[in-house]
């Protein structure tokens, strides 16, 4: 049975490296993964218990990240069917279905209040204690 989370909060920071340090020191988050490009954090995953928060530097993302300063990523098994359902319900698609270089298939939609929801097959899980 897969115990990886299916919901992941997303945040963008002007200084993601400083945010990572603060979240670790103040709240006890642990670095799960940090990806940098030219010294800029483009994607990070911080774990806390059984959950993961994703974050990165505002303006340094892959397009998906820069649609809003925060949002939610939801892991789904069949993003094509999920996308079709969202389109049929009238969702505003703000990022078309995309295959990523890290093996996920993603899309993003904006809800009626302007919040961005991202959906894809990527599903990171915190390491379990031995």
N, C-alpha and C positions, 0 to 999 in steps of 0.2 A: 504494500500500500504506500503510495506516494504521500509524504507528509509535508511537502513544500507548500508555502502559502500560495493563495491565488490572487490576493489583493496586495498591492504595493503602493504606498504613498510616494509621490514624485515631488521633488523640490528643486528649484534653481536658485543659486546664490551668486551674488556679485563676486564673492571670494569663497569658492567651494572648499579650498584647502583649510581656510580659517574656520569654516562651518564644521568641517569634519573634526577638527581639533576641539572645538567647543562642544559638539554633541558627544564626543567621547569623554571629555573631562567632566562636563556638567551633568550628563544624563546616563553615562555608562554604555554608550553604543560602541561596538567593535567594528573595525574595518574588515569587511568581508571581501571586497574587491575595489580597487581604485585604478581607473584607466586614465592616463594623461596623454596629451598630444602637445608637443612643444611646451611642456611645463604647465599646461592648463588642464585641470580636471574636467574631462568631458563626460565621464560616467563614474559613479561610485555607488557601492552598495554597503550599507552599514547594518549590522545585525544587532538585535536585542531579543534575547530569548528565542522564540520560534519565528520572529518576524524580521522583515527586511525593509529598510527605507532606501529608495534610490534618489540620488541627487547628482548635480553637476553644476558647472559654471554657466551662468546666464549668458546666452549669446554664443556659446561654444558647442552647442549640441548638434545633433544630426537632423535638425528640422523638427522632429517630433518634440524634442525637449523645449523648443523655443516657442511653442504655440501658446503657452501660459506659464507663469512662474511656479505654479503648483498644479497638481492633478492626481489622478489615480491610474495605475497600470493594473490591468486584470489579465491573468493568464487564462487562456481558453484553449480547448483541445482542437477546435476546428474554426480558425479565424475566417475562412471563406464563408462558411454558413452563418457565422456570427455577424459578419459584415453585411451579408444579404438581408438578414433579419433587421439590422439597424437601418439600412437603406429603405426597406419596405415600410418601416415605421416612421420614416421621414427625418431621420437623424442627419445633421449636417456633417458630412465627412470632410475632415480638415487635413487628413493624410491618407492617401489611397493605400490599398493593400500593397505591402512592400516586403520583399525578402531581404533580410539583413546579412551582413558579412559574418555575423556571429550565430547564424543558423535559425533565427526566429522569423516568423511571418507576422507582420504587425499592420495595424491601421489605427486611426484616431478619429474621434467624433466629438462634436461640441453639443452639449445638452441645451435645452431651451433657456437656461440661465447663464450660459456662456462658459461653463466648466468643461475642461477637456478630459475626455476619457480615452485611454489608450488600451488596446487589446492585442494580444499576441501569444505566441507559443513559448517564448522564453520564460523559464520558471526557476529562478535561483532559490536555493534553500540554504539556511545557515547550517554550519557543521554541527553535528550532534556531539555532545560530550561522550567520551569513551567510558 
